[in-house]
Amino acid sequence: MRKNDRVTVVYFCKDEYLKLTGMVTRIDETARVLKIVNTKIAFEDIYELICEERATGI
């Protein structure tokens, strides 16, 4: 997975699991956060991650 890939993620947030599909806008390995469009998701909250479409180009 890399920036601009289209992914679907199932993650835990406020006592429930949510499913979100969108473009990866940031992967911060130091802070352990994945950002999909405007939603920040902590790595430890991710239950499932599926890469729907790889970004093309550089």
PyMOL Python script that loads the backbone (N, CA, C, O; Angstrom):
from pymol import cmd

cmd.read_pdbstr("""\
ATOM      1  N   MET A   1       0.840  -1.166   0.000  1.00  0.00           N
ATOM      2  CA  MET A   1       0.000   0.000   0.000  1.00  0.00           C
ATOM      3  C   MET A   1       0.889   1.234   0.000  1.00  0.00           C
ATOM      4  O   MET A   1       1.929   1.280   0.656  1.00  0.00           O
ATOM      5  N   ARG A   2       0.442   2.239  -0.763  1.00  0.00           N
ATOM      6  CA  ARG A   2       1.187   3.497  -0.809  1.00  0.00           C
ATOM      7  C   ARG A   2       0.224   4.666  -1.023  1.00  0.00           C
ATOM      8  O   ARG A   2      -0.965   4.465  -1.270  1.00  0.00           O
ATOM      9  N   LYS A   3       0.740   5.859  -0.927  1.00  0.00           N
ATOM     10  CA  LYS A   3      -0.067   7.069  -1.103  1.00  0.00           C
ATOM     11  C   LYS A   3      -0.787   7.025  -2.449  1.00  0.00           C
ATOM     12  O   LYS A   3      -0.217   6.604  -3.456  1.00  0.00           O
ATOM     13  N   ASN A   4      -2.029   7.457  -2.455  1.00  0.00           N
ATOM     14  CA  ASN A   4      -2.920   7.525  -3.615  1.00  0.00           C
ATOM     15  C   ASN A   4      -3.553   6.192  -4.007  1.00  0.00           C
ATOM     16  O   ASN A   4      -4.342   6.152  -4.951  1.00  0.00           O
ATOM     17  N   ASP A   5      -3.232   5.104  -3.313  1.00  0.00           N
ATOM     18  CA  ASP A   5      -3.945   3.844  -3.534  1.00  0.00           C
ATOM     19  C   ASP A   5      -5.373   3.996  -3.021  1.00  0.00           C
ATOM     20  O   ASP A   5      -5.624   4.739  -2.072  1.00  0.00           O
ATOM     21  N   ARG A   6      -6.299   3.292  -3.649  1.00  0.00           N
ATOM     22  CA  ARG A   6      -7.687   3.260  -3.165  1.00  0.00           C
ATOM     23  C   ARG A   6      -7.822   2.018  -2.301  1.00  0.00           C
ATOM     24  O   ARG A   6      -7.564   0.906  -2.760  1.00  0.00           O
ATOM     25  N   VAL A   7      -8.224   2.207  -1.051  1.00  0.00           N
ATOM     26  CA  VAL A   7      -8.307   1.103  -0.100  1.00  0.00           C
ATOM     27  C   VAL A   7      -9.662   1.091   0.606  1.00  0.00           C
ATOM     28  O   VAL A   7     -10.377   2.092   0.655  1.00  0.00           O
ATOM     29  N   THR A   8      -9.983  -0.079   1.148  1.00  0.00           N
ATOM     30  CA  THR A   8     -11.113  -0.216   2.061  1.00  0.00           C
ATOM     31  C   THR A   8     -10.538  -0.680   3.380  1.00  0.00           C
ATOM     32  O   THR A   8      -9.769  -1.640   3.426  1.00  0.00           O
ATOM     33  N   VAL A   9     -10.909   0.000   4.456  1.00  0.00           N
ATOM     34  CA  VAL A   9     -10.398  -0.341   5.780  1.00  0.00           C
ATOM     35  C   VAL A   9     -11.564  -0.508   6.747  1.00  0.00           C
ATOM     36  O   VAL A   9     -12.510   0.280   6.750  1.00  0.00           O
ATOM     37  N   VAL A  10     -11.474  -1.548   7.565  1.00  0.00           N
ATOM     38  CA  VAL A  10     -12.404  -1.738   8.675  1.00  0.00           C
ATOM     39  C   VAL A  10     -11.597  -1.423   9.927  1.00  0.00           C
ATOM     40  O   VAL A  10     -10.531  -1.999  10.145  1.00  0.00           O
ATOM     41  N   TYR A  11     -12.108  -0.506  10.751  1.00  0.00           N
ATOM     42  CA  TYR A  11     -11.355  -0.074  11.923  1.00  0.00           C
ATOM     43  C   TYR A  11     -12.288   0.185  13.104  1.00  0.00           C
ATOM     44  O   TYR A  11     -13.488   0.404  12.938  1.00  0.00           O
ATOM     45  N   PHE A  12     -11.706   0.152  14.294  1.00  0.00           N
ATOM     46  CA  PHE A  12     -12.453   0.350  15.531  1.00  0.00           C
ATOM     47  C   PHE A  12     -12.437   1.824  15.904  1.00  0.00           C
ATOM     48  O   PHE A  12     -11.381   2.456  15.939  1.00  0.00           O
ATOM     49  N   CYS A  13     -13.631   2.369  16.186  1.00  0.00           N
ATOM     50  CA  CYS A  13     -13.741   3.780  16.566  1.00  0.00           C
ATOM     51  C   CYS A  13     -14.952   3.960  17.473  1.00  0.00           C
ATOM     52  O   CYS A  13     -16.084   3.685  17.075  1.00  0.00           O
ATOM     53  N   LYS A  14     -14.703   4.426  18.696  1.00  0.00           N
ATOM     54  CA  LYS A  14     -15.780   4.728  19.648  1.00  0.00           C
ATOM     55  C   LYS A  14     -16.760   3.567  19.832  1.00  0.00           C
ATOM     56  O   LYS A  14     -17.960   3.715  19.604  1.00  0.00           O
ATOM     57  N   ASP A  15     -16.243   2.432  20.239  1.00  0.00           N
ATOM     58  CA  ASP A  15     -17.050   1.254  20.585  1.00  0.00           C
ATOM     59  C   ASP A  15     -17.743   0.570  19.414  1.00  0.00           C
ATOM     60  O   ASP A  15     -18.677  -0.203  19.630  1.00  0.00           O
ATOM     61  N   GLU A  16     -17.317   0.830  18.184  1.00  0.00           N
ATOM     62  CA  GLU A  16     -17.899   0.127  17.041  1.00  0.00           C
ATOM     63  C   GLU A  16     -16.875   0.023  15.914  1.00  0.00           C
ATOM     64  O   GLU A  16     -15.890   0.761  15.874  1.00  0.00           O
ATOM     65  N   TYR A  17     -17.132  -0.909  15.002  1.00  0.00           N
ATOM     66  CA  TYR A  17     -16.287  -1.058  13.829  1.00  0.00           C
ATOM     67  C   TYR A  17     -16.910  -0.291  12.674  1.00  0.00           C
ATOM     68  O   TYR A  17     -18.113  -0.388  12.428  1.00  0.00           O
ATOM     69  N   LEU A  18     -16.088   0.466  11.971  1.00  0.00           N
ATOM     70  CA  LEU A  18     -16.534   1.248  10.824  1.00  0.00           C
ATOM     71  C   LEU A  18     -15.797   0.780   9.579  1.00  0.00           C
ATOM     72  O   LEU A  18     -14.672   0.287   9.664  1.00  0.00           O
ATOM     73  N   LYS A  19     -16.431   0.936   8.427  1.00  0.00           N
ATOM     74  CA  LYS A  19     -15.820   0.571   7.151  1.00  0.00           C
ATOM     75  C   LYS A  19     -15.728   1.830   6.298  1.00  0.00           C
ATOM     76  O   LYS A  19     -16.708   2.559   6.141  1.00  0.00           O
ATOM     77  N   LEU A  20     -14.542   2.078   5.751  1.00  0.00           N
ATOM     78  CA  LEU A  20     -14.299   3.283   4.965  1.00  0.00           C
ATOM     79  C   LEU A  20     -13.537   2.911   3.700  1.00  0.00           C
ATOM     80  O   LEU A  20     -12.566   2.157   3.754  1.00  0.00           O
ATOM     81  N   THR A  21     -13.977   3.437   2.567  1.00  0.00           N
ATOM     82  CA  THR A  21     -13.272   3.258   1.303  1.00  0.00           C
ATOM     83  C   THR A  21     -12.867   4.633   0.799  1.00  0.00           C
ATOM     84  O   THR A  21     -13.679   5.558   0.768  1.00  0.00           O
ATOM     85  N   GLY A  22     -11.604   4.760   0.402  1.00  0.00           N
ATOM     86  CA  GLY A  22     -11.129   6.038  -0.111  1.00  0.00           C
ATOM     87  C   GLY A  22      -9.663   5.983  -0.477  1.00  0.00           C
ATOM     88  O   GLY A  22      -9.039   4.922  -0.440  1.00  0.00           O
ATOM     89  N   MET A  23      -9.121   7.132  -0.829  1.00  0.00           N
ATOM     90  CA  MET A  23      -7.731   7.241  -1.255  1.00  0.00           C
ATOM     91  C   MET A  23      -6.815   7.498  -0.063  1.00  0.00           C
ATOM     92  O   MET A  23      -7.111   8.325   0.799  1.00  0.00           O
ATOM     93  N   VAL A  24      -5.710   6.779  -0.030  1.00  0.00           N
ATOM     94  CA  VAL A  24      -4.703   6.986   1.010  1.00  0.00           C
ATOM     95  C   VAL A  24      -4.021   8.324   0.735  1.00  0.00           C
ATOM     96  O   VAL A  24      -3.439   8.530  -0.330  1.00  0.00           O
ATOM     97  N   THR A  25      -4.099   9.227   1.707  1.00  0.00           N
ATOM     98  CA  THR A  25      -3.461  10.531   1.537  1.00  0.00           C
ATOM     99  C   THR A  25      -2.173  10.653   2.344  1.00  0.00           C
ATOM    100  O   THR A  25      -1.348  11.528   2.079  1.00  0.00           O
ATOM    101  N   ARG A  26      -2.002   9.760   3.345  1.00  0.00           N
ATOM    102  CA  ARG A  26      -0.768   9.799   4.141  1.00  0.00           C
ATOM    103  C   ARG A  26      -0.587   8.493   4.898  1.00  0.00           C
ATOM    104  O   ARG A  26      -1.548   7.906   5.395  1.00  0.00           O
ATOM    105  N   ILE A  27       0.655   8.050   4.977  1.00  0.00           N
ATOM    106  CA  ILE A  27       1.034   6.919   5.822  1.00  0.00           C
ATOM    107  C   ILE A  27       2.169   7.422   6.702  1.00  0.00           C
ATOM    108  O   ILE A  27       3.268   7.688   6.215  1.00  0.00           O
ATOM    109  N   ASP A  28       1.903   7.551   7.993  1.00  0.00           N
ATOM    110  CA  ASP A  28       2.902   8.062   8.930  1.00  0.00           C
ATOM    111  C   ASP A  28       3.358   6.910   9.819  1.00  0.00           C
ATOM    112  O   ASP A  28       2.703   6.574  10.805  1.00  0.00           O
ATOM    113  N   GLU A  29       4.486   6.313   9.456  1.00  0.00           N
ATOM    114  CA  GLU A  29       4.993   5.157  10.196  1.00  0.00           C
ATOM    115  C   GLU A  29       5.503   5.545  11.583  1.00  0.00           C
ATOM    116  O   GLU A  29       5.446   4.734  12.507  1.00  0.00           O
ATOM    117  N   THR A  30       5.996   6.761  11.740  1.00  0.00           N
ATOM    118  CA  THR A  30       6.489   7.210  13.040  1.00  0.00           C
ATOM    119  C   THR A  30       5.341   7.381  14.032  1.00  0.00           C
ATOM    120  O   THR A  30       5.412   6.901  15.163  1.00  0.00           O
ATOM    121  N   ALA A  31       4.283   8.070  13.601  1.00  0.00           N
ATOM    122  CA  ALA A  31       3.114   8.285  14.459  1.00  0.00           C
ATOM    123  C   ALA A  31       2.155   7.096  14.422  1.00  0.00           C
ATOM    124  O   ALA A  31       1.199   7.040  15.196  1.00  0.00           O
ATOM    125  N   ARG A  32       2.412   6.142  13.519  1.00  0.00           N
ATOM    126  CA  ARG A  32       1.581   4.938  13.348  1.00  0.00           C
ATOM    127  C   ARG A  32       0.130   5.302  13.033  1.00  0.00           C
ATOM    128  O   ARG A  32      -0.813   4.844  13.679  1.00  0.00           O
ATOM    129  N   VAL A  33      -0.004   6.162  11.991  1.00  0.00           N
ATOM    130  CA  VAL A  33      -1.324   6.638  11.574  1.00  0.00           C
ATOM    131  C   VAL A  33      -1.465   6.514  10.060  1.00  0.00           C
ATOM    132  O   VAL A  33      -0.547   6.834   9.304  1.00  0.00           O
ATOM    133  N   LEU A  34      -2.637   6.043   9.638  1.00  0.00           N
ATOM    134  CA  LEU A  34      -3.002   5.979   8.230  1.00  0.00           C
ATOM    135  C   LEU A  34      -4.077   7.032   8.005  1.00  0.00           C
ATOM    136  O   LEU A  34      -5.045   7.106   8.762  1.00  0.00           O
ATOM    137  N   LYS A  35      -3.910   7.845   6.969  1.00  0.00           N
ATOM    138  CA  LYS A  35      -4.913   8.864   6.673  1.00  0.00           C
ATOM    139  C   LYS A  35      -5.560   8.529   5.339  1.00  0.00           C
ATOM    140  O   LYS A  35      -4.884   8.413   4.317  1.00  0.00           O
ATOM    141  N   ILE A  36      -6.881   8.374   5.364  1.00  0.00           N
ATOM    142  CA  ILE A  36      -7.658   8.130   4.155  1.00  0.00           C
ATOM    143  C   ILE A  36      -8.546   9.345   3.960  1.00  0.00           C
ATOM    144  O   ILE A  36      -9.443   9.607   4.762  1.00  0.00           O
ATOM    145  N   VAL A  37      -8.291  10.080   2.896  1.00  0.00           N
ATOM    146  CA  VAL A  37      -8.913  11.376   2.624  1.00  0.00           C
ATOM    147  C   VAL A  37      -8.703  12.261   3.858  1.00  0.00           C
ATOM    148  O   VAL A  37      -7.581  12.721   4.068  1.00  0.00           O
ATOM    149  N   ASN A  38      -9.707  12.518   4.671  1.00  0.00           N
ATOM    150  CA  ASN A  38      -9.536  13.373   5.857  1.00  0.00           C
ATOM    151  C   ASN A  38      -9.686  12.615   7.167  1.00  0.00           C
ATOM    152  O   ASN A  38      -9.794  13.229   8.228  1.00  0.00           O
ATOM    153  N   THR A  39      -9.693  11.286   7.107  1.00  0.00           N
ATOM    154  CA  THR A  39      -9.875  10.468   8.307  1.00  0.00           C
ATOM    155  C   THR A  39      -8.548   9.861   8.739  1.00  0.00           C
ATOM    156  O   THR A  39      -7.909   9.142   7.970  1.00  0.00           O
ATOM    157  N   LYS A  40      -8.132  10.152   9.975  1.00  0.00           N
ATOM    158  CA  LYS A  40      -6.908   9.573  10.528  1.00  0.00           C
ATOM    159  C   LYS A  40      -7.265   8.323  11.313  1.00  0.00           C
ATOM    160  O   LYS A  40      -8.166   8.340  12.152  1.00  0.00           O
ATOM    161  N   ILE A  41      -6.545   7.224  11.032  1.00  0.00           N
ATOM    162  CA  ILE A  41      -6.808   5.948  11.688  1.00  0.00           C
ATOM    163  C   ILE A  41      -5.498   5.426  12.266  1.00  0.00           C
ATOM    164  O   ILE A  41      -4.512   5.265  11.546  1.00  0.00           O
ATOM    165  N   ALA A  42      -5.494   5.164  13.559  1.00  0.00           N
ATOM    166  CA  ALA A  42      -4.305   4.598  14.208  1.00  0.00           C
ATOM    167  C   ALA A  42      -4.102   3.168  13.716  1.00  0.00           C
ATOM    168  O   ALA A  42      -5.067   2.420  13.556  1.00  0.00           O
ATOM    169  N   PHE A  43      -2.857   2.793  13.478  1.00  0.00           N
ATOM    170  CA  PHE A  43      -2.556   1.440  13.006  1.00  0.00           C
ATOM    171  C   PHE A  43      -3.186   0.381  13.902  1.00  0.00           C
ATOM    172  O   PHE A  43      -3.711  -0.616  13.407  1.00  0.00           O
ATOM    173  N   GLU A  44      -3.139   0.590  15.222  1.00  0.00           N
ATOM    174  CA  GLU A  44      -3.639  -0.432  16.150  1.00  0.00           C
ATOM    175  C   GLU A  44      -5.160  -0.577  16.113  1.00  0.00           C
ATOM    176  O   GLU A  44      -5.695  -1.557  16.631  1.00  0.00           O
ATOM    177  N   ASP A  45      -5.867   0.384  15.507  1.00  0.00           N
ATOM    178  CA  ASP A  45      -7.327   0.297  15.389  1.00  0.00           C
ATOM    179  C   ASP A  45      -7.781  -0.413  14.113  1.00  0.00           C
ATOM    180  O   ASP A  45      -8.968  -0.694  13.952  1.00  0.00           O
ATOM    181  N   ILE A  46      -6.853  -0.703  13.210  1.00  0.00           N
ATOM    182  CA  ILE A  46      -7.205  -1.336  11.938  1.00  0.00           C
ATOM    183  C   ILE A  46      -7.445  -2.828  12.141  1.00  0.00           C
ATOM    184  O   ILE A  46      -6.598  -3.546  12.670  1.00  0.00           O
ATOM    185  N   TYR A  47      -8.635  -3.278  11.701  1.00  0.00           N
ATOM    186  CA  TYR A  47      -8.997  -4.692  11.773  1.00  0.00           C
ATOM    187  C   TYR A  47      -8.726  -5.374  10.436  1.00  0.00           C
ATOM    188  O   TYR A  47      -8.208  -6.490  10.401  1.00  0.00           O
ATOM    189  N   GLU A  48      -9.077  -4.703   9.332  1.00  0.00           N
ATOM    190  CA  GLU A  48      -8.885  -5.270   7.994  1.00  0.00           C
ATOM    191  C   GLU A  48      -8.556  -4.146   7.024  1.00  0.00           C
ATOM    192  O   GLU A  48      -9.094  -3.044   7.128  1.00  0.00           O
ATOM    193  N   LEU A  49      -7.667  -4.437   6.081  1.00  0.00           N
ATOM    194  CA  LEU A  49      -7.262  -3.447   5.089  1.00  0.00           C
ATOM    195  C   LEU A  49      -7.157  -4.135   3.741  1.00  0.00           C
ATOM    196  O   LEU A  49      -6.426  -5.115   3.595  1.00  0.00           O
ATOM    197  N   ILE A  50      -7.883  -3.628   2.756  1.00  0.00           N
ATOM    198  CA  ILE A  50      -7.889  -4.216   1.413  1.00  0.00           C
ATOM    199  C   ILE A  50      -7.522  -3.133   0.413  1.00  0.00           C
ATOM    200  O   ILE A  50      -8.145  -2.072   0.376  1.00  0.00           O
ATOM    201  N   CYS A  51      -6.509  -3.407  -0.397  1.00  0.00           N
ATOM    202  CA  CYS A  51      -6.113  -2.468  -1.449  1.00  0.00           C
ATOM    203  C   CYS A  51      -7.018  -2.717  -2.654  1.00  0.00           C
ATOM    204  O   CYS A  51      -6.938  -3.768  -3.289  1.00  0.00           O
ATOM    205  N   GLU A  52      -7.873  -1.753  -2.963  1.00  0.00           N
ATOM    206  CA  GLU A  52      -8.842  -1.884  -4.051  1.00  0.00           C
ATOM    207  C   GLU A  52      -8.209  -1.562  -5.406  1.00  0.00           C
ATOM    208  O   GLU A  52      -8.500  -2.217  -6.407  1.00  0.00           O
ATOM    209  N   GLU A  53      -7.348  -0.556  -5.427  1.00  0.00           N
ATOM    210  CA  GLU A  53      -6.772  -0.096  -6.683  1.00  0.00           C
ATOM    211  C   GLU A  53      -5.427   0.564  -6.416  1.00  0.00           C
ATOM    212  O   GLU A  53      -5.312   1.455  -5.575  1.00  0.00           O
ATOM    213  N   ARG A  54      -4.413   0.115  -7.144  1.00  0.00           N
ATOM    214  CA  ARG A  54      -3.080   0.693  -6.983  1.00  0.00           C
ATOM    215  C   ARG A  54      -2.984   2.002  -7.741  1.00  0.00           C
ATOM    216  O   ARG A  54      -3.543   2.144  -8.829  1.00  0.00           O
ATOM    217  N   ALA A  55      -2.277   2.950  -7.165  1.00  0.00           N
ATOM    218  CA  ALA A  55      -2.035   4.229  -7.832  1.00  0.00           C
ATOM    219  C   ALA A  55      -1.072   4.006  -8.987  1.00  0.00           C
ATOM    220  O   ALA A  55      -0.160   3.183  -8.891  1.00  0.00           O
ATOM    221  N   THR A  56      -1.270   4.729 -10.067  1.00  0.00           N
ATOM    222  CA  THR A  56      -0.375   4.620 -11.212  1.00  0.00           C
ATOM    223  C   THR A  56       0.560   5.813 -11.227  1.00  0.00           C
ATOM    224  O   THR A  56       0.303   6.823 -10.572  1.00  0.00           O
ATOM    225  N   GLY A  57       1.624   5.697 -11.963  1.00  0.00           N
ATOM    226  CA  GLY A  57       2.578   6.803 -12.065  1.00  0.00           C
ATOM    227  C   GLY A  57       3.723   6.634 -11.101  1.00  0.00           C
ATOM    228  O   GLY A  57       4.088   5.514 -10.743  1.00  0.00           O
ATOM    229  N   ILE A  58       4.284   7.740 -10.683  1.00  0.00           N
ATOM    230  CA  ILE A  58       5.469   7.749  -9.825  1.00  0.00           C
ATOM    231  C   ILE A  58       5.155   7.253  -8.444  1.00  0.00           C
ATOM    232  O   ILE A  58       6.041   7.195  -7.592  1.00  0.00           O
TER     233      ILE A  58
END
""", "prot")
cmd.dss("prot")
cmd.show_as("cartoon", "prot")
cmd.util.cbc("prot")
cmd.orient("prot")
